[in-house]
Amino acid sequence: MREFIRLIKSRWHHSMPKFFKVICCVGALVSGTALAVNEAIVLGGAVAPEWWVSVYPYFVGMPAAAAFVAKFTQTYGSDGKAQQ
């Protein structure tokens, strides 16, 4: 278990390739927009449409999963560079 936590910490501190940075940024944008739309609906006192209630968890969860995969699936060598 300790080795797993060390692995997660080391992967968190390494830099990501540009492609994975784009995935994280797009995911954050989609997730943030969905959260803002949902909060506007709730705070406005409106009733959310049925289709929104069914897709909202996916708009928030899928980008978070993509960011997690992009960040933690890279493997790094002892020199700190990503391995192919």
C-alpha positions in Angstrom: 0.0 0.0 0.0 2.8 2.4 0.8 4.4 1.7 -2.5 1.2 2.5 -4.3 0.9 5.8 -2.5 4.5 6.7 -3.4 3.7 5.9 -7.0 0.7 8.2 -7.0 2.7 11.0 -5.4 5.5 10.7 -7.9 3.2 10.7 -10.8 1.3 13.7 -9.5 4.5 15.8 -9.3 5.8 14.9 -12.8 5.0 17.1 -15.7 2.5 16.0 -18.3 2.8 16.0 -22.1 1.0 18.7 -23.9 -1.7 16.4 -25.2 -2.7 15.3 -21.7 -2.7 18.9 -20.5 -5.2 19.6 -23.3 -7.4 16.7 -22.1 -7.3 18.0 -18.5 -8.1 21.6 -19.6 -11.0 20.5 -21.8 -12.3 18.2 -19.1 -12.2 21.0 -16.6 -14.0 23.4 -19.0 -16.8 20.9 -19.7 -17.2 19.9 -16.1 -17.2 23.6 -14.9 -19.7 24.6 -17.5 -22.1 21.8 -16.5 -21.7 22.6 -12.9 -22.5 26.3 -13.6 -25.5 25.5 -15.6 -26.9 23.2 -13.0 -26.3 25.7 -10.2 -28.1 28.4 -12.3 -31.1 26.1 -12.7 -31.2 25.3 -9.0 -30.6 28.8 -7.7 -33.1 30.2 -10.2 -35.8 28.0 -8.8 -36.5 26.3 -12.1 -37.2 22.7 -12.7 -34.5 21.0 -14.6 -35.5 19.2 -17.8 -35.5 15.4 -17.7 -32.8 15.1 -20.2 -30.5 17.4 -18.2 -31.1 15.4 -15.0 -30.0 12.2 -16.9 -26.9 13.7 -18.6 -25.6 16.0 -15.9 -23.7 13.3 -13.9 -21.9 12.3 -17.1 -20.9 15.9 -17.9 -19.3 16.1 -14.5 -18.0 12.6 -14.0 -16.5 11.8 -17.4 -14.1 14.8 -17.6 -12.9 14.0 -14.1 -12.2 10.4 -15.1 -10.4 11.6 -18.3 -8.2 14.0 -16.2 -7.4 11.2 -13.8 -6.5 8.8 -16.5 -4.4 11.4 -18.3 -2.5 12.3 -15.1 -1.9 8.9 -13.6 -1.3 6.5 -16.5 2.0 8.0 -17.5 5.0 5.9 -16.4 8.3 7.7 -15.7 11.9 6.4 -15.7 14.5 7.1 -13.0 15.5 10.2 -15.0 12.0 11.7 -14.5 11.1 11.5 -18.2 7.9 9.8 -19.5 8.5 6.4 -21.0 7.0 5.5 -24.3 
